[in-house]
Amino acid sequence: MGLSIIVTDYSGQVFDKIDDPKNFLHKLLPPSDEESAILLAKIDWYGDTYFNYLQINQFLGEWDQLSRRSETVVERELVDGVRRLAKRCREDRVLLRFIGD
């Protein structure tokens, strides 16, 4: 199973969610030792990774670079969906959470 990406408040209430059941992000996200992707390289495939609204501008900059690697329509839709969630995180001052297996 792939990652689930959710927008949540600090008490855990979920506002929006996208799943990656086919594990497309595993192909697109950088490895943990890639220095050019400070935030994205730290997404934990087996645990939870949180980004707050203060980190989202940097996250979006890295995400835009990642989006160039998407090749299929499904990958682009997933990337665009995560971008939408990240922007909501920034606007609503909540958390963007990646949930691993």
Residue pairs with C-beta under 8 A, 6 or more apart in sequence:
1 21
1 23
1 101
2 19
2 20
2 21
2 22
2 23
2 24
2 25
2 26
2 101
3 19
3 20
3 23
3 25
3 26
3 43
3 45
3 98
3 99
3 100
4 17
4 18
4 19
4 20
4 98
4 99
5 17
5 18
5 19
5 20
5 81
5 82
5 85
5 96
5 97
5 98
5 99
6 14
6 15
6 16
6 17
6 18
6 85
6 96
6 97
6 99
7 14
7 15
7 16
7 17
7 85
7 88
7 89
7 92
7 94
7 95
7 96
7 97
8 14
8 15
8 94
8 95
8 97
9 15
9 94
9 95
10 94
10 95
15 88
15 92
15 94
16 85
16 88
18 78
18 81
18 82
18 85
20 78
22 74
24 74
24 75
24 78
25 78
26 45
28 66
28 69
28 70
28 75
28 79
29 37
29 40
29 41
29 43
29 66
30 36
30 37
30 40
30 41
30 66
31 41
32 41
32 42
33 41
34 41
35 41
36 65
37 62
37 65
37 66
38 58
38 62
39 51
39 55
39 58
39 59
39 62
40 59
40 62
40 63
40 66
42 49
43 49
43 98
43 100
44 98
44 100
45 100
45 101
46 100
46 101
47 100
48 97
48 98
48 99
48 100
49 97
49 98
49 100
50 95
50 96
50 97
50 98
51 59
51 86
51 89
51 95
51 96
51 97
52 89
52 95
52 96
53 89
53 90
53 92
53 93
53 94
53 95
56 86
56 87
56 89
56 90
56 96
57 90
59 86
59 96
60 83
60 86
60 87
60 90
63 79
63 82
63 83
63 86
66 79
67 76
67 79
67 80
67 83
70 76
70 78
70 79
85 96
86 96
88 94
89 95
89 96
